[in-house]
Amino acid sequence: MTEWDELRGAAPPALLRRRPLADAEEVLVLTYTCDLSFFEDVCLREAQAVRARTTVLYDADQLTQGPRRPDYLALPVVCKAGGAFHPKLVVIASEVDAVVAIGSGNATASGWHHNAEVWTLLPGDGPTAPALFHDLADWLRRLPEAVWMEDLGQERLERVADLLTTRPADAEPGQPLLVTTAVRPIVEQLPVPDSPVTSLAVAAPFFDPGAAALGRLVDRFTADQLHLLLTRDVQCDVDSLAEVLKRAPGGTVSTPESSRYHHGKIVEWRTADRAWALTGSANCSKAALIDTMATGGNCELGLLTTVDESLIDAVPDRPVDLSQPDDLHVREPGPHAATSTALRVLGVRVGAERVEATVLAGDGLAPSWLAVADLRLDHERSDGKLHRYTAAVTPDWAVIANGLATAHVVTDAGAQIRDVVVTDVTAALSRIDRPSPLEHTSLPLVVADQAHMAALFEALTHLASVRPDRIAAPPGTSRRRQVEGRIKTAVGPALLRFALGLEAGRPASPDDDVIFDGPRHPELEPSSTGKGHLGSGPDSPPTHPETVATVLDALTERQRKQLRRDVVSLVDASEEWPLPAKLAASRLVLTLTAGGLWPDATEWSAILYWVVVQLRVADREESLDGEHSALATIGLVALRRGIDLRDEPDHQLGTRFEELRIAYQARTTWLSAAPAETVRRYAVGLGGRTLGRLFERTDFVAELRWILGRTALHDAVDRLHGAYLDEGSTIRVTLGRSTRLAVIGALDALRDFPDAHVASEDGPEVHGWWNGRRLLLVTRSGATWRAEVWSNLMTGIATYSRGTPLRPADRRWTASSPENALGT
């Protein structure tokens, strides 16, 4: 049982972060109110990091924030008799082990962090399982009888139930007992001791208007003392509570000293020698304690346990006078509004070849067809009030093409249902073969940890097993979706996003105040820091550097050298990898380069050269063409930047780059078609002292056009002081000691480019050509040109550029133009 006193965090996030099962098959969450965006940020990646399929069932009327990702099952449900779907449950299960948490907090930032809640954690390792696991499995299997839900939900509940019962039940007495509203009222399941009850204590944030549930508890236990712990913002009828309080010989009321919203629900009763506690989801209300699901009560889930010490007494509190309850900020209870099933779209589920939508509708209200993002779905079958609609999917359907997690639905009568949850069923039901550490850790923190980096390299190697050329996309399906689905199954969605130029893994794990930043309970002040059993203390992650550059700076030189060796090995190993793995490996090398892993451009430009070469020779995959061309563009620009930053020119690398540039010239159209947004995504985070602080803002289209339009001669001319290449491919040089010496000096510097045309910028105008043996100089002489040629200059012309007189020319003549002289 978690400590309730100023609980820091709540059981589910801390539990999932601990990863109690290294290889979980299923994670199941049941909740009333649900914030799917919060759940994705805090828990989904932790679940996927242990390869678990993840399912969230929530009350269809209580979704506060929709999903951003379609790769898990988020399933709204509706109680058939009109009550609220109100359980709070987390199950993590595999074939050999399971962990169950039952508590009071909803899957929201308030319920799983800001509020004070009560959770009970039940591990189930060993040859037997707690008997409660078998009872819970039975309840999960029967739940679809009382709750409207899609077939997918029934299938996941059945699978979780199977995993909970793979081992025989432990027959040892004294175990916690499961209580529900499935068959009998909860109040009737609370044991009445043989000996007199000396005290009854109740803590709950909600009481029914007439305090009928509290009255039933008082009548059932006839305790000498009745104590109520009422949180600030309690919802109750004060006069009704006061009347029930008078029925006990001694009655007291208090409120927690903290202004934190206490959302935990506890009923405790005690005799002289024993004590019991009911915890879980049930408030002190008629719908939770007196009614059953069949009679319109809530779907509730609770635990009945024996306790040694009072949970309620552990909360620091102060007395409250119900005749003056202003400090409580009491909210008046209202009648529960029964759920309407006039027309509700429970979800849109996208499979490999077709899409399904499930509608909950009253008699005669089901439409004949639906339109989801302009795709018509026709009615296929009905099961009571549940109606299924289906259609074949097309690759260009907006929901698939854009990876949408929600969509608008329009009925045949024109009614619009907005923000219906969409699920990629194939991705949601697939288990990840080898999750990368990016599933649960940001890239900077992966780089900071040698074990994480080793795991990332292993995941990249496993990603290389995904060969798009061996993936068959059935006719009418999206090949892109098939390829992405295979990558997700192999290494998880985080490494897929990284390879595609999206976010670089999970955001860095900061303190809980940042992770759980979200709306608190209305009108509450920020709570003070306290201690909790599961949600705080040493498990809270420390503060870490937030960028790859700062992490690399913090490494020792020995660690940096090892990482450099590992990256070089990665580049070598990736030579034969297919495109998806090459994209991920190439982006990683670019990111580490930009972060400063190599301080000298001489080293990192050589590494980037091989990265860009491998992107050039990688087999094209049409569905990833945009990412391929975009990353090649970034790589070419970065490599060119590295060559320019070298202290001394590397003729071998320069020659190789020229060959590479020519090879890429043949793909100019392909490179030019790289989507600007994709290029921008890959460039994010690459700015810094290595590639330049404004590298991310580079006009990569213009830069690429400049690179592909250049030659090695352009580079050589750039290294000549006072020289430039004009549009006619003539190298123009400024005056040195003389125009003649300036031209000879430039020709010598450009000796690797035979017969390059050099001309003086200033008068007298001199043109020259040098091919390694023959020197031709043409000088303007009035209206004509004087041509001179020297043959067999076997020792070169370097000494002549420094002022040594040339021997007499082998031939002199008058030409009409420099070009005419060269032709003769």
LUMROVO-835647 format. One line per 2 residues: number of its first residue (from 1); their letters; for each residue x, y, z of C-alpha. Coordinates in pm, whole numbers. Example, Ala and Ser with C-alpha at 12.3 -4.5 7.8 and 13.67 -1.06 7.14 Angstrom:
<recs>
1) AS) 1230,-450,780 | 1367,-106,714;
</recs>
This chain:
<recs>
1) MT) 0,0,0 | 141,339,-89;
3) EW) 178,599,177 | -101,851,143;
5) DE) 71,1136,323 | 161,1393,57;
7) LR) 212,1124,-204 | 471,1231,-460;
9) GA) 353,1080,-787 | 131,775,-815;
11) AP) 177,405,-859 | 123,352,-1233;
13) PA) 395,585,-1372 | 649,473,-1114;
15) LL) 552,110,-1164 | 589,126,-1542;
17) RR) 913,319,-1515 | 1057,42,-1296;
19) RP) 974,-216,-1564 | 903,-501,-1321;
21) LA) 864,-744,-1614 | 1153,-729,-1859;
23) DA) 948,-895,-2134 | 582,-814,-2079;
25) EE) 321,-925,-2330 | 28,-708,-2220;
27) VL) -25,-382,-2034 | -390,-315,-1951;
29) VL) -518,10,-1800 | -876,67,-1685;
31) TY) -972,422,-1591 | -1270,655,-1563;
33) TC) -1132,991,-1672 | -857,961,-1931;
35) DL) -593,1193,-2076 | -436,993,-2358;
37) SF) -180,1259,-2438 | -54,1241,-2079;
39) FE) -57,861,-2090 | 154,860,-2407;
41) DV) 409,1100,-2258 | 445,920,-1926;
43) CL) 364,552,-1967 | 322,428,-2323;
45) RE) 689,421,-2411 | 772,247,-2086;
47) AQ) 524,-23,-2182 | 656,-53,-2536;
49) AV) 1012,-64,-2407 | 932,-406,-2255;
51) RA) 759,-516,-2579 | 409,-500,-2434;
53) RT) 88,-452,-2626 | -93,-167,-2455;
55) TV) -467,-128,-2405 | -649,155,-2228;
57) LY) -1021,121,-2150 | -1194,439,-2035;
59) DA) -1543,578,-1985 | -1660,705,-2324;
61) DQ) -1782,1032,-2170 | -1460,1108,-1987;
63) LT) -1183,1154,-2246 | -1021,1487,-2157;
65) QG) -739,1479,-2414 | -720,1266,-2727;
67) PR) -426,1060,-2854 | -138,1173,-3073;
69) RP) -31,822,-3170 | -232,540,-3330;
71) DY) -5,249,-3229 | -185,134,-2913;
73) LA) -544,49,-2824 | -742,332,-2665;
75) LP) -1096,197,-2632 | -1395,390,-2495;
77) VV) -1659,181,-2318 | -2016,242,-2200;
79) CK) -2192,63,-1915 | -2507,-101,-2054;
81) AG) -2729,-7,-1760 | -2620,356,-1758;
83) GA) -2366,373,-1474 | -2016,514,-1494;
85) FH) -1720,297,-1596 | -1515,381,-1286;
87) PK) -1241,119,-1210 | -874,212,-1173;
89) LV) -652,-81,-1269 | -310,-149,-1418;
91) VI) -205,-499,-1520 | 141,-587,-1654;
93) AS) 148,-950,-1759 | 355,-1211,-1938;
95) EV) 332,-1588,-1972 | 533,-1638,-1654;
97) DA) 472,-1332,-1438 | 230,-1051,-1365;
99) VV) 192,-736,-1158 | -145,-584,-1068;
101) AI) -209,-236,-926 | -558,-141,-804;
103) GS) -620,210,-683 | -815,533,-687;
105) GN) -641,752,-944 | -752,816,-1300;
107) AT) -509,811,-1594 | -458,1187,-1593;
109) AS) -190,1419,-1460 | -411,1489,-1160;
111) GW) -494,1126,-1088 | -148,984,-1143;
113) HH) 54,1268,-996 | -100,1579,-844;
115) NA) -370,1424,-626 | -320,1220,-313;
117) EV) -431,868,-408 | -425,516,-267;
119) WT) -278,228,-467 | -218,-135,-379;
121) LL) 54,-319,-569 | 20,-696,-604;
123) PG) 321,-878,-755 | 267,-1231,-876;
125) DG) 592,-1420,-922 | 670,-1776,-825;
127) PT) 501,-2108,-904 | 157,-1984,-794;
129) AP) -37,-1661,-839 | -239,-1471,-581;
131) AL) -596,-1598,-573 | -704,-1243,-651;
133) FH) -544,-1279,-998 | -789,-1558,-1081;
135) DL) -1080,-1355,-945 | -969,-1056,-1149;
137) AD) -941,-1274,-1461 | -1298,-1395,-1412;
139) WL) -1418,-1038,-1372 | -1236,-926,-1689;
141) RR) -1389,-1210,-1889 | -1741,-1120,-1771;
143) LP) -1700,-746,-1814 | -1822,-737,-2180;
145) EA) -2157,-875,-2062 | -2222,-550,-1874;
147) VW) -2026,-300,-2083 | -2058,-199,-2446;
149) ME) -1717,-232,-2607 | -1560,-324,-2937;
151) DL) -1448,-675,-3023 | -1087,-561,-2986;
153) GQ) -1151,-476,-2622 | -1302,-817,-2552;
155) ER) -1005,-987,-2716 | -753,-795,-2507;
157) LE) -942,-858,-2182 | -954,-1228,-2265;
159) RV) -581,-1238,-2336 | -493,-1057,-2012;
161) AD) -722,-1293,-1821 | -542,-1590,-1977;
163) LL) -203,-1453,-1869 | -326,-1392,-1513;
165) TT) -428,-1758,-1482 | -128,-1937,-1635;
167) RP) -30,-2047,-1282 | -249,-2208,-1016;
169) AD) -399,-1990,-747 | -228,-1962,-412;
171) AE) -461,-2111,-146 | -294,-1936,147;
173) PG) -553,-1754,364 | -542,-1385,448;
175) QP) -489,-1258,94 | -657,-939,-34;
177) LL) -1001,-999,-176 | -1139,-846,-494;
179) VT) -1471,-663,-466 | -1673,-542,-763;
181) TA) -2021,-423,-853 | -2069,-704,-1106;
183) VR) -2309,-920,-903 | -2358,-793,-547;
185) PI) -2347,-445,-394 | -2003,-372,-252;
187) VE) -2148,-278,85 | -2285,-632,120;
189) QL) -1940,-779,52 | -1782,-603,350;
191) PV) -1752,-855,636 | -1923,-773,963;
193) PD) -1703,-888,1254 | -1840,-1114,1527;
195) SP) -1712,-876,1792 | -1831,-512,1825;
197) VT) -1692,-257,1581 | -1523,14,1782;
199) SL) -1462,260,1498 | -1561,328,1139;
201) AV) -1368,577,926 | -1449,693,574;
203) AA) -1246,905,334 | -1384,991,-8;
205) PF) -1404,1294,-237 | -1767,1219,-340;
207) FD) -2080,1138,-133 | -2423,1084,-279;
209) PG) -2677,1367,-221 | -2867,1198,61;
211) AA) -2558,1029,212 | -2736,697,162;
213) AL) -2413,502,117 | -2267,645,438;
215) GR) -2590,560,615 | -2570,198,497;
217) LV) -2213,172,629 | -2318,311,967;
219) DR) -2612,73,987 | -2401,-226,881;
221) FT) -2122,-181,1134 | -2298,5,1420;
223) AD) -1962,143,1529 | -1906,336,1851;
225) QL) -1703,599,1667 | -1754,741,1319;
227) HL) -1483,954,1159 | -1504,1132,823;
229) LL) -1197,1267,641 | -1322,1519,388;
231) TR) -1087,1664,130 | -1101,2022,20;
233) DV) -1348,2050,-271 | -1540,1750,-142;
235) QC) -1869,1689,-323 | -2143,1622,-68;
237) DV) -2459,1745,99 | -2330,1872,433;
239) DS) -2667,1852,607 | -2714,1487,505;
241) LA) -2366,1398,631 | -2438,1573,959;
243) EV) -2760,1377,1006 | -2587,1042,948;
245) LK) -2304,1146,1178 | -2555,1185,1462;
247) RA) -2649,816,1433 | -2310,713,1574;
249) PG) -2244,753,1948 | -1931,951,1867;
251) GT) -1878,1136,1542 | -1585,1349,1423;
253) VS) -1497,1523,1096 | -1157,1642,978;
255) TP) -981,1758,662 | -619,1707,553;
257) ES) -386,1986,657 | -248,1997,305;
259) SR) -439,2185,38 | -370,1896,-199;
261) YH) -678,1729,-338 | -719,1394,-162;
263) HG) -888,1170,-415 | -823,839,-238;
265) KI) -1121,632,-125 | -1098,436,200;
267) VE) -1348,266,428 | -1195,132,752;
269) WR) -1359,-51,1039 | -1195,-187,1350;
271) TA) -1267,-412,1645 | -1062,-445,1957;
273) DR) -815,-680,1788 | -863,-658,1409;
275) AW) -902,-399,1135 | -1014,-404,770;
277) AL) -990,-157,487 | -1170,-118,156;
279) TG) -969,70,-104 | -998,114,-478;
281) SA) -1227,312,-703 | -1553,324,-505;
283) NC) -1664,657,-363 | -1904,675,-71;
285) SK) -2201,693,-303 | -2509,490,-380;
287) AA) -2391,421,-739 | -2062,280,-606;
289) LI) -2151,95,-283 | -2522,11,-295;
291) DT) -2614,-44,-659 | -2482,-309,-895;
293) MA) -2397,-261,-1262 | -2722,-438,-1357;
295) TG) -2931,-187,-1158 | -2760,121,-1299;
297) GN) -2469,140,-1059 | -2110,213,-1153;
299) CE) -1851,-36,-1267 | -1622,-35,-964;
301) LG) -1316,-231,-857 | -1183,-250,-505;
303) LL) -969,-445,-260 | -1064,-573,80;
305) TT) -762,-619,307 | -677,-654,672;
307) VD) -456,-374,803 | -234,-330,1104;
309) ES) -247,49,1116 | -509,298,1009;
311) LI) -455,448,665 | -679,744,739;
313) DA) -515,824,1070 | -180,850,887;
315) VP) -298,1169,715 | -213,1489,907;
317) DR) -548,1659,955 | -739,1923,1145;
319) PV) -1096,1919,1281 | -1387,2053,1079;
321) DL) -1721,2179,1205 | -1990,2075,954;
323) SQ) -2202,2368,1064 | -1928,2599,930;
325) PD) -1774,2412,637 | -1650,2712,439;
327) DL) -1286,2595,444 | -1385,2277,263;
329) HV) -1508,2456,-50 | -1791,2204,-62;
331) RE) -1939,2126,-403 | -2301,2027,-418;
333) PG) -2357,1674,-552 | -2571,1638,-859;
335) PH) -2762,1336,-988 | -2565,1105,-1214;
337) AA) -2661,1156,-1577 | -2724,819,-1737;
339) TS) -2519,761,-2047 | -2708,817,-2370;
341) TA) -2654,569,-2650 | -2840,768,-2915;
343) LR) -2535,761,-3143 | -2173,720,-3047;
345) VL) -1872,621,-3261 | -1649,416,-3033;
347) GV) -1351,413,-3265 | -1198,378,-3610;
349) RV) -965,78,-3641 | -735,54,-3943;
351) GA) -616,-291,-4046 | -383,-408,-4321;
353) ER) -651,-417,-4589 | -963,-257,-4442;
355) VE) -1089,-5,-4194 | -1364,-67,-3937;
357) AT) -1571,170,-3728 | -1793,62,-3439;
359) VL) -2105,263,-3358 | -2313,239,-3043;
361) AG) -2666,342,-3132 | -3016,298,-2997;
363) DG) -3287,106,-3177 | -3346,236,-3528;
365) LA) -3080,506,-3497 | -2788,330,-3664;
367) PS) -2687,502,-3990 | -2664,302,-4310;
369) WL) -2314,432,-4377 | -2042,655,-4234;
371) AV) -1774,871,-4390 | -1434,885,-4219;
373) AD) -1202,1146,-4370 | -1404,1124,-4695;
375) LR) -1387,742,-4706 | -1730,577,-4706;
377) LD) -1780,284,-4467 | -2088,69,-4522;
379) HE) -2285,-113,-4255 | -2165,-473,-4221;
381) RS) -2335,-625,-3917 | -2501,-551,-3582;
383) DG) -2473,-703,-3236 | -2743,-552,-3022;
385) KL) -2670,-180,-3010 | -2322,-223,-3155;
387) HR) -2293,-174,-3530 | -1987,-235,-3744;
389) YT) -1902,-41,-4061 | -1620,-136,-4299;
391) AA) -1440,-28,-4616 | -1128,-122,-4806;
393) VT) -840,114,-4742 | -640,295,-5006;
395) PD) -278,410,-4965 | -367,774,-5027;
397) WA) -643,784,-4765 | -564,1083,-4542;
399) VI) -582,885,-4217 | -313,643,-4336;
401) AN) -105,888,-4536 | -76,1127,-4240;
403) GL) -69,871,-3957 | -365,1035,-3786;
405) AT) -465,936,-3433 | -810,1099,-3453;
407) AH) -1055,1163,-3736 | -1392,1327,-3798;
409) VV) -1685,1101,-3881 | -1997,1203,-4074;
411) TD) -2315,992,-4083 | -2550,943,-4378;
413) AG) -2780,1201,-4218 | -2504,1462,-4202;
415) AQ) -2436,1435,-3827 | -2070,1506,-3743;
417) IR) -1874,1332,-3470 | -1540,1500,-3416;
419) DV) -1208,1363,-3290 | -1292,993,-3296;
421) VV) -994,784,-3182 | -810,602,-3463;
423) TD) -598,290,-3409 | -345,127,-3637;
425) VT) -444,-225,-3536 | -143,-395,-3693;
427) AA) 98,-172,-3504 | -101,-189,-3180;
429) LS) -112,-569,-3173 | 247,-623,-3282;
431) RI) 513,-684,-3022 | 850,-518,-3075;
433) DR) 1130,-768,-3148 | 1412,-560,-3002;
435) PS) 1309,-222,-2863 | 1576,44,-2885;
437) PL) 1662,245,-2573 | 1504,545,-2746;
439) EH) 1168,397,-2644 | 1227,509,-2288;
441) TS) 1529,741,-2295 | 1619,1056,-2486;
443) LP) 1907,1044,-2733 | 2133,1264,-2517;
445) LV) 2089,1028,-2222 | 2146,729,-2448;
447) VA) 2474,882,-2562 | 2568,945,-2198;
449) DQ) 2533,578,-2106 | 2762,314,-2254;
451) AH) 2510,33,-2199 | 2237,236,-2371;
453) MA) 2465,305,-2667 | 2548,-64,-2696;
455) AL) 2175,-140,-2695 | 2117,126,-2961;
457) FE) 2386,-26,-3185 | 2224,-368,-3135;
459) AL) 1885,-226,-3231 | 2036,-67,-3542;
461) TH) 2186,-401,-3637 | 1846,-565,-3589;
463) LA) 1684,-292,-3795 | 1910,-401,-4080;
465) SV) 1704,-722,-4093 | 1413,-517,-4228;
467) RP) 1458,-533,-4606 | 1191,-335,-4792;
469) DR) 1253,-532,-5110 | 1117,-839,-4932;
471) IA) 803,-667,-4801 | 500,-736,-5015;
473) AP) 223,-478,-5002 | -114,-625,-5108;
475) PG) -286,-438,-5391 | -469,-131,-5270;
477) TS) -265,-101,-4950 | -7,157,-4851;
479) RR) 347,34,-4906 | 474,310,-4679;
481) RQ) 252,182,-4402 | 370,-175,-4458;
483) VE) 735,-72,-4438 | 683,146,-4130;
485) GR) 485,-132,-3964 | 768,-379,-4018;
487) IK) 1020,-134,-3875 | 801,-72,-3568;
489) TA) 771,-444,-3510 | 1146,-488,-3539;
491) VG) 1277,-205,-3321 | 982,4,-3202;
493) PA) 828,338,-3301 | 1100,553,-3142;
495) LL) 1381,432,-3368 | 1144,452,-3665;
497) RF) 1076,818,-3586 | 1447,881,-3549;
499) AL) 1523,719,-3885 | 1254,930,-4053;
501) GL) 1393,1255,-3916 | 1133,1299,-3647;
503) EA) 1193,1335,-3273 | 1517,1183,-3150;
505) GR) 1365,939,-2900 | 1180,1016,-2583;
507) PA) 1221,1363,-2436 | 1481,1373,-2162;
509) SP) 1342,1246,-1833 | 1333,1553,-1611;
511) DD) 1200,1588,-1262 | 842,1486,-1193;
513) DV) 731,1850,-1183 | 814,1870,-1553;
515) IF) 701,1521,-1656 | 362,1562,-1496;
517) DG) 309,1925,-1586 | -62,1940,-1639;
519) PR) -386,2072,-1498 | -431,2027,-1127;
521) HP) -765,1990,-961 | -965,2315,-998;
523) EL) -896,2586,-741 | -610,2400,-573;
525) EP) -280,2563,-487 | 44,2389,-588;
527) SS) 114,2107,-345 | 434,2087,-145;
529) TG) 689,1817,-199 | 631,1508,8;
531) KG) 738,1148,21 | 566,852,-133;
533) HL) 629,481,-149 | 613,438,-525;
535) GS) 627,778,-680 | 932,956,-545;
537) GP) 1267,926,-376 | 1562,753,-542;
539) DS) 1352,639,-838 | 1300,995,-955;
541) PP) 1542,1055,-1241 | 1826,1299,-1178;
543) TH) 1879,1609,-1383 | 2086,1538,-1695;
545) PE) 2230,1743,-1978 | 1966,1797,-2241;
547) TV) 2164,1801,-2567 | 2401,1565,-2741;
549) AT) 2666,1837,-2741 | 2658,1889,-2364;
551) VL) 2664,1513,-2305 | 2965,1469,-2534;
553) DA) 3143,1756,-2358 | 3092,1576,-2026;
555) LT) 3251,1251,-2145 | 3608,1170,-2055;
557) ER) 3861,1157,-2336 | 3876,781,-2298;
559) QR) 3498,756,-2337 | 3506,984,-2641;
561) KQ) 3775,774,-2808 | 3574,457,-2747;
563) LR) 3260,616,-2887 | 3452,730,-3196;
565) RD) 3574,375,-3252 | 3222,242,-3209;
567) VV) 3083,490,-3462 | 3353,405,-3716;
569) SL) 3265,36,-3668 | 2898,123,-3718;
571) VD) 2972,300,-4046 | 3176,3,-4166;
573) AS) 2907,-246,-4062 | 2628,-48,-4228;
575) EE) 2784,-66,-4576 | 2553,-348,-4685;
577) WP) 2251,-248,-4477 | 1916,-175,-4644;
579) LP) 1781,177,-4652 | 1583,195,-4322;
581) AK) 1887,99,-4114 | 2111,324,-4324;
583) LA) 1884,622,-4259 | 1897,565,-3883;
585) AS) 2274,503,-3875 | 2345,804,-4100;
587) RL) 2136,1037,-3889 | 2310,914,-3575;
589) VL) 2655,982,-3722 | 2546,1329,-3837;
591) TL) 2405,1406,-3492 | 2719,1295,-3311;
593) TA) 2934,1485,-3558 | 2734,1803,-3506;
595) GG) 2755,1751,-3131 | 3135,1761,-3141;
597) LW) 3241,1398,-3108 | 3533,1476,-3339;
599) PD) 3691,1816,-3270 | 3884,1829,-3597;
601) AT) 3722,1855,-3939 | 4003,1637,-4075;
603) EW) 3857,1341,-3884 | 3484,1394,-3913;
605) SA) 3480,1491,-4279 | 3641,1156,-4363;
607) IL) 3366,976,-4165 | 3090,1179,-4330;
609) YW) 3231,1100,-4672 | 3159,730,-4623;
611) VV) 2815,807,-4482 | 2725,1010,-4792;
613) VQ) 2874,740,-5019 | 2657,476,-4854;
615) LR) 2346,688,-4898 | 2440,720,-5264;
617) VA) 2474,345,-5324 | 2182,238,-5101;
619) DR) 1900,68,-5287 | 1614,309,-5344;
621) EE) 1282,242,-5171 | 1000,446,-5319;
623) SL) 807,475,-4993 | 1112,629,-4822;
625) DG) 1237,833,-5117 | 1168,1167,-4950;
627) EH) 1372,1076,-4641 | 1649,923,-4852;
629) SA) 1698,1230,-5072 | 1659,1470,-4778;
631) LA) 1924,1300,-4566 | 2158,1273,-4866;
633) TI) 2115,1648,-4916 | 2200,1720,-4553;
635) GL) 2498,1484,-4574 | 2638,1646,-4890;
637) VA) 2611,1995,-4744 | 2770,1885,-4414;
639) LR) 3052,1704,-4595 | 3120,2008,-4811;
641) RG) 3131,2217,-4492 | 3388,1977,-4346;
643) ID) 3614,1992,-4652 | 3608,2372,-4642;
645) LR) 3694,2374,-4269 | 4009,2161,-4305;
647) DE) 4327,2349,-4220 | 4510,2191,-4514;
649) PD) 4351,2065,-4835 | 4331,1687,-4865;
651) HQ) 4386,1612,-5233 | 4275,1251,-5197;
653) LG) 3949,1350,-5022 | 3905,1631,-5272;
655) TR) 3933,1385,-5560 | 3691,1147,-5392;
657) FE) 3444,1426,-5326 | 3462,1530,-5691;
659) EL) 3382,1173,-5795 | 3098,1163,-5544;
661) RI) 2968,1499,-5663 | 2962,1378,-6021;
663) AY) 2781,1062,-5912 | 2518,1270,-5733;
665) QA) 2487,1499,-6033 | 2319,1208,-6208;
667) RT) 2054,1225,-5934 | 2004,1600,-5938;
669) TW) 1632,1568,-6008 | 1593,1315,-5727;
671) LS) 1780,1534,-5478 | 1589,1845,-5584;
673) AA) 1261,1664,-5511 | 1349,1618,-5142;
675) PA) 1055,1761,-4942 | 1158,2087,-4777;
677) ET) 986,1988,-4451 | 1172,1656,-4441;
679) VR) 1504,1832,-4499 | 1418,2073,-4219;
681) RY) 1337,1784,-3983 | 1672,1618,-4041;
683) AV) 1856,1948,-3991 | 1703,2010,-3648;
685) GL) 1969,1979,-3379 | 2267,1990,-3615;
687) GG) 2360,2350,-3544 | 2662,2408,-3321;
689) RT) 3030,2473,-3318 | 3110,2182,-3554;
691) LG) 2886,2254,-3854 | 2814,2612,-3757;
693) RL) 2559,2753,-3519 | 2331,2854,-3806;
695) FE) 2359,2525,-3992 | 1996,2442,-3922;
697) RT) 1893,2761,-4104 | 2092,2682,-4418;
699) DF) 1907,2712,-4747 | 1983,2353,-4836;
701) VA) 1822,2373,-5179 | 2046,2663,-5282;
703) EL) 2349,2505,-5115 | 2289,2177,-5296;
705) RW) 2249,2355,-5628 | 2581,2531,-5565;
707) IL) 2758,2206,-5475 | 2629,2012,-5773;
709) GR) 2710,2299,-6007 | 3071,2316,-5892;
711) TA) 3377,2117,-5993 | 3709,2045,-5835;
713) LH) 3840,2337,-6038 | 3601,2565,-5847;
715) DA) 3750,2442,-5522 | 4106,2488,-5642;
717) VD) 4032,2841,-5762 | 3872,2921,-5425;
719) RL) 4205,2842,-5262 | 4387,3093,-5486;
721) HG) 4414,3437,-5335 | 4258,3698,-5561;
723) AY) 4121,3450,-5816 | 3772,3362,-5929;
725) LD) 3604,3154,-6199 | 3384,3358,-6429;
727) EG) 3071,3233,-6605 | 3278,3144,-6912;
729) ST) 3499,2905,-6710 | 3796,3142,-6729;
731) IR) 3999,3186,-6410 | 4050,3558,-6352;
733) VT) 4349,3666,-6139 | 4436,4004,-5996;
735) LG) 4768,4176,-6052 | 5066,4044,-5863;
737) RS) 5415,4180,-5933 | 5306,4171,-6298;
739) TR) 5012,4035,-6489 | 5239,3783,-6659;
741) LA) 5375,3647,-6330 | 5022,3640,-6181;
743) VI) 4899,3425,-6471 | 5200,3191,-6456;
745) GA) 5159,3154,-6077 | 4790,3065,-6115;
747) LD) 4868,2812,-6391 | 5124,2645,-6168;
749) AL) 4879,2629,-5877 | 4622,2471,-6108;
751) RD) 4864,2217,-6254 | 4612,1937,-6174;
753) FP) 4376,2091,-6427 | 4559,2076,-6765;
755) DA) 4494,2367,-6999 | 4281,2556,-6751;
757) HV) 4226,2901,-6899 | 4377,3175,-6677;
759) AS) 4351,3543,-6758 | 4463,3856,-6581;
761) ED) 4196,4084,-6441 | 4411,4393,-6496;
763) GP) 4607,4522,-6793 | 4804,4450,-6987;
765) EV) 4567,4156,-7043 | 4744,3819,-7044;
767) HG) 4588,3474,-7107 | 4763,3146,-7039;
769) WW) 4734,2767,-7066 | 4959,2503,-6912;
771) NG) 4927,2126,-6968 | 5229,2002,-6774;
773) RR) 5475,2029,-7065 | 5360,2315,-7286;
775) LL) 5306,2675,-7175 | 5108,2918,-7392;
777) LV) 5087,3288,-7308 | 4885,3535,-7515;
779) TR) 4928,3908,-7443 | 4723,4196,-7586;
781) SG) 4929,4418,-7812 | 4722,4706,-7937;
783) AT) 4438,4567,-8149 | 4602,4224,-8184;
785) WR) 4739,3953,-7960 | 5100,3834,-7928;
787) AE) 5119,3457,-7876 | 5422,3272,-7730;
789) VW) 5465,2900,-7668 | 5726,2702,-7473;
791) SN) 5739,2325,-7521 | 5897,2048,-7316;
793) LM) 5913,2239,-6986 | 5976,1910,-6804;
795) TG) 6057,2070,-6467 | 5737,2271,-6455;
797) IA) 5682,2644,-6429 | 5695,2706,-6054;
799) TY) 6028,2887,-6067 | 5906,3114,-6345;
801) SR) 5606,3219,-6136 | 5851,3347,-5876;
803) GT) 6037,3570,-6124 | 6297,3345,-6288;
805) PL) 6314,3457,-6654 | 6171,3218,-6909;
807) RP) 6402,3102,-7187 | 6321,3240,-7530;
809) AD) 5989,3113,-7663 | 5997,2823,-7906;
811) RR) 5756,3013,-8127 | 5600,3361,-8151;
813) WT) 5312,3478,-8373 | 5027,3725,-8396;
815) AS) 4676,3597,-8326 | 4332,3750,-8365;
817) SP) 4223,3633,-8016 | 4348,3420,-7727;
819) EN) 4121,3136,-7831 | 4256,3159,-8187;
821) AL) 4607,3131,-8051 | 4514,2820,-7850;
823) GT) 4360,2665,-8161 | 4678,2709,-8363;
</recs>
